[in-house]
């Protein structure tokens, strides 16, 4: 596995740790539907969080619209709809982004709830 993939996996692990510490229950990781992949599906209270994780080695900050394209959002929505329908869930669904910045054991985590409403 390439260094980029390893760094991405580390970012996902850190994001999951953050979610658990914040009171979320991890329901599913790397859920795939057609061409979409949801990094993390987590629940806190009566909210199902569909979480996209982005990892960056530097402190270079990009606007959320530059990180997650409209096409990616559409794929995430389709996958989330399929997940909810296939499990017959009646729950509020929210789309979050967790950005992990840093390297060499020094990481900063930014959890943006309702991320797609921020741009």
Secondary structure by P-SEA (a helix, b strand, c coil): ccaaaaaaaaaaaaaaaaaaaacccccccccccccccccbbbbcccbbbbbbbbbbcccccccccccccaaaaaaaaaaaaaaaaaaccbbbbbbbbbbbbbcccbbbbbbbccccccc
